Amino acid sequence: MDNLSDALEKLKIASTDSATDSVESCLDCLLKALANNSTEASMKIHEMGVLPLFPTLLHPQSSCTPKVANIIAEVAKNDSLQAQLISMGVIPTLVRLLGIHSHNTALTEMCLIAFGNLAELESSKEQFASTNIAEELVHLFQKQMEHEKKEMIFEVLAPLAENDVIKLQLVEAGLVECLLEVVAQTVDGEREEDIAQLKTASDLMVLLLLGDESMQKLFEGGKGSVFQRVLSWVPSHNHQLQLAGALAIANFARNDGNCIHMVDTGIVQKLLELLDRHVEEGNVTVQHAALSALRNLAIPVVNKSKMLSAGVADVVLKFLQSEMPPVQFKLLGTLRMLIDTQAEAADHLGTNGKLVERLVEWCEAKDHAGVMGESNRLLSALIRHSKSKEVVRTVIQGGGVKHLVTMATSEHMIMQNEALVALGLIAALDLVAAEKDLVGAGLVSVLHKLLSDERSAPEIKYNSMILICAVMGSEPLHKEVQSLAFINIVSKLRAHENKTVSHQASLTEQRLTAQS
């Protein structure tokens, strides 16, 4: 490494004298050292304070420039120096060079390698966003014929496209058209590189749609040519394109206006046909993506009945036997969105013994908190939206009551509340049938905890008191209420700042006193 120290000292002197030949020989020595031991040489460059010289050596007209870019690309591989390179401002300088020397293959490659190494750092993205990197990369991409070069550009585009500002810049620079062209060229390709490019291009397309502005720009009120092209991927014979198409729809379906337009233009049918092709031995990622899209489309109230009429619930139920937690999670979410405010559908699904049985099974999926939470929420939703005695009976017979009692102790207030409302309906509609399960699950002590806890939200306190009154008609539950001295807690709640809570506390106190 002594040669390296000498070369670095010489470089300090030579760079101030603008002696090109000696600068070049020093740079050659550095490149050799970096090739032998990149980490050690990078640290040496850092220790001797030579790093800040590099941006000054990046002259557009200098013959040294490709070598300097090469050194920066090498040094940028070492994590500890990336932040320093960024703060020295190498990014804007390299982007400018790329614009001037896009015909110089060696220099272009070095810039791309450096960008690839620096773009992973969050702090670099703001700097990149303030340059015209999007235009330069798209321009470069359009000129490339070779697979390797396109891959190099993709490797820079992917981390940059995670930034929302750059997403929009890339869309405005015409990247989407390039990606659609790559897809068209490679969709029927058998070669490995075609398959790789198809995946990279379609993945990047989906990533661009994650930004709200870039997504809305490409949606163009549902008339956009890009939107139409992406829709045509869904019925494709290619799994990768089916996946990207379904994910793209899920991304376009991020606001009510888009969702309503898409349902009105028949996208649901395309997704259902896609799911039907993947029921037996299906592709799990495609199932997951198509269910995600349906779940998002079902959020606006006006879409629910249309989607139910289109048979969405029936197709979704075909995946009830899936053993894949991501598919289970989306299946549950889709059904829950569909039955929200839809009494008839909640009644129809809530009396489906096979569905309720599977939900109860998933309520015990301790390894998959998401699936467990969603099955509890769907169980509660079936009761809350149907308000049907038949549904309540199906849930009791399926062994769902104890799970709703446990759900009332969740750390999420919204879930606690959904559980309490469902339990209130169970008690109101069929207390006799539910009595044994409510006693066994310790409902009364759960309610006692919720009412005694200072942190319980007003609606939790209100619904807990409603439930206390509802279970008084059962002898064993009534006895438990008396033994836990509820009247003391309830009388304190008469002074609660929330009027609804204080009013319900008065009513509950009267009921407890009358029946003591």
PyMOL commands that set and color helices and strands:
alter all, ss='L'
color gray80, all
select helices_A, chain A and resi 2-17+20-36+38-47+53-57+65-75+79-87+90-100+105-118+122-129+133-143+147-160+164-172+175-186+192-208+212-222+225-231+239-252+256-264+267-277+284-297+301-309+312-317+325-339+343-350+353-362+369-386+389-397+401-407+413-440+443-452+458-471+475-483+486-493+499-514
alter helices_A, ss='H'
color red, helices_A
deselect
rebuild
show_as cartoon
